[in-house]
Amino acid sequence: MEIQIRRKQLEYPWSIDHRRFKKLYNVGIDYATQTLDAVDLYNDQYVTIFYFQKYGIKIDNRFNIYDLISDDEGFLIEIHPKKI
């Protein structure tokens, strides 16, 4: 399964500021808060850049793993079933 998150769907200011978007690193899913979080080098802070619950999505890590791919337009999350 793939989930594509475009830059314009991210929280402000990352949705409109390309320079700040490029300064995000260590991006990952926080399963407890159902968010996509990252470290913003612009302010050197841990920030929430996307809320899955706004779109009615609940991400669960019990039975799957994910790969996160980023480019200038946003993020692609590829979810794969865990091998049991």
N, C-alpha and C positions, 0 to 999 in steps of 0.2 A: 504494500500500500504506500502511496506517496501523498504527502501534504505539502503544498506549495504556499509559502507565505511571502507575498510581495512586500516590498519596502513600504508602500503606501498603507499597508495594513498594520504596520508596527505602531507602537505608541509614540507620541510626540516626545522628543524632537527628532527621533531617528527616522520617522516617516517622511520628513521633509528636508532634513539636513544631510546631504550626501557625505560631507566631511566627517560628521559625527558617526554616521553609519559605518564608514570605513575604519573607525577607531574602536569598533567592538571586537572583543576576542573572548575566548573560552566560553562560547555560546553553548548552551545545553538546556535540556528539559528538566524542570523541577517538578517531580511528580506530586509532591505534597501540596504545592500551591497551584498546580496545573498552569504553569507559565513557562515561557521561554526566557531564560535569563542570560546575562552576559556581563563581562567587565568592560566598562566604558573608559578607555584610556584618556579620553578628553578630560574627565573629572576624576579618574582613578577610583571609580565606585562600582560596586556590584548593583546592577539595575535589572528591572523587568522590562522587556521590550515587546512582549506579546502575551495576551491572556487567551488561552484556549477556550475558557468558559464563555467568553463573549460570543463564540460561534457554536456553542453547544457541544464541544468536543471534550471528552474525558480520556486522557492518555493513561495507560496502565502498563507497568513494566514487569508484571508477573509472568507474562507469556510471550514477550517480544523484546527485541533490541532495536536500536535505530542507528542510522547514519545521517549526519547532518552535512549538507553541502551548501556553501554560500557563494554568491556572486554579487555583482553590482545591483542586481534587481531584487535580491532578497534571499530567502532560504528554501531549500528543498529538504524535507525530512522523509527518509525512506525507512519504513517500519518493516521488520522481518520477524517471522516467528522464531522463537528459541528452539533449538534442537534438543529434544528430550532423550 
